[in-house]
Amino acid sequence: MRGRGSVLPQPPDGGWGWMVVLACFIVNVCTRAVTRCISIFFMEFQSHFQKDYATTAWINSMVDCLTMLCAPIGSLLSSHFGCRATVMAGGLFSSAGFIMASFATSIEMLYVFLGVFAGFGFSLCYSPSIVMVTKYFRRRRALATGLAMSGSGVGTFLLAPLVQYLLDVFSWRGALLLLGAFVSNLCVCGALLRPIHLQAELEPSVGNGNNGTDARAVPPVFRTDPGMEAWTVAMAGPPDRGCSAGAGACARGAWGRLVNAAGKLRRNYGFVVQREFVVFWASVMLMAYGCSTPFVYLVPYAQSHGVPPGMAALLLSVLGIVDIAGNISYGWLTDRPSVRKHRGLFYMVAVGLEGVWSLLLPLMASFPLLMVYAVLYGYFDGAYVTLISVVTADLVGPVHVSSAVGLVFFMHAVPYLIAPPVAGWLVDITGTYTAAFLVSGMAMILSALLFGVVSCFRSYCAKREPKEPMAESTAMVRNDTFSSDKSGVTVSPPFHVSC
């Protein structure tokens, strides 16, 4: 079902890859920037439907949540149908969602059309486009990702004042209708995603001649010991040779295929059960909780302190343009050979400082101080966004990057869903935004500390990694003794993971 594309020994680090970067850039404009600008509708929705902060905040949170919650679905569909078709389908879904939302007569209809339709459509576009960038680039991966992810900043800078203008001229209904036409450009972006297949994806590995992985491509902290590879080889069993011998042989063949499928699932997602990935999972969830609150409430917070709506929207615009500087400068810096191995540290610093600025936000009540916040927060938000897919790829290796990136975006889902309503609830019961921003800042700082734990554990495991060639480990796997059950499928003891 996938496009054939081209088979290359390694990522080209250029060529059509720059068109893929452009496509991913526009995808970020149409998804992340548009999602941010929905916060400009916040006061309009609240006034029109006469709802409190917590109820209105569900609109933003559902768009963000569905975008990330369905990211694994986007990865799965792109693996089967190709990134091109998946992104084009997502463009149709999201455009339809915005157009139907413009005719909403209740806030619940906005939940469905903006939250479900548009959010699901965005999920089909977001992760497949980023995965395509990582496939086209290796040495320049952080820079290419930074350029692509800067679309959210450029889009926010351009769209924030434009959306405010559309609200003033056409009301919120007309503005949503025009945004629906705008996000249909996602279909064009999908058409630019030319398929590419790397030789490493097609090479057979031990025990599987179809979709194996090269153990050497996996970083030490997620590389399994011979016990796990033995389990995979053994559970795959011999090929189905015996359906002609009778029903019993067919049953054994069906069992073998079932076990083989389980083995593939274990190989593709085995990193999920690693201790360090579980900690990374928690870190990402805290980060997602912390970063979503300021984007939803910065404009209402500024208006509550007497900042005119146009100037409040300008804050979001400035945050977006500075976001670009963080995207590109962090991407360029962390691609330097002397810095590349410290990408995790730079990611941790960016997340931590973003949390610090959120802690200080309640002290900033004037427009000049809020502008300072927008500059500082925007820069480090762009910095960590650039690196999140890069550090994920560094953790799990290039073979698992598609599955891992989809899961990392999936981890954002629940925090994105609950953070804005919880923050709105805190505003409703306290009468101020202070508690909401303090909780946001503490979540970001704790996220940075947890990622520091992952980095330290990874360094510790790398120092303990055996120096023997991988061929010796493979030989150990093949020479292990396995037992056979009556079905003819070879079974070994349960695997355990090194380090």
Secondary structure, 3 states (H helix, E strand, C coil): CCCCCEEECCCCCCCCHHHHHHHHHHHHHHHHHHHHHHHHHHHHHHHHHCCCHHHHHHHHHHHHHHHHHCHHHHHHHHHHHCHHHHHHHHHHHHHHHHHHHCCCCCHHHHHHHHHHHHHHHHHHHHHHHHHHHHHHCCCCHHHHHHHHHHHHHHHHHHHHHHHHHHHHHHHHHHHHHHHHHHHCCHHHHHHHCCCEEEHHHHCCECCECCCCCCHHHCCHHHCCCHHHHHHHHHHHCCCCCCHHHCHHHHHHHHHHHHHHHHHHHHHHHHHHHCHHHHHHHHHHHHHHHHHHHHHHHHHHHHHHCCCCHHHHHHHHHHHHHHHHHHHHHHHHHHCCCCCHHHHHHHHHHHHHHHHHHHHHHHHCCCHHHHHHHHHHHHHHHHHHHHHHHHHHHHHHCCCCHHHHHHHHHHHCHHHHHHHHHHHHHHHHHHCCCHHHHHHHHHHHHHHHHHHHHHHHHHHHHHHHCCCCCHHHHHHHHHHCCCEECCCCCEECCCCCCCC
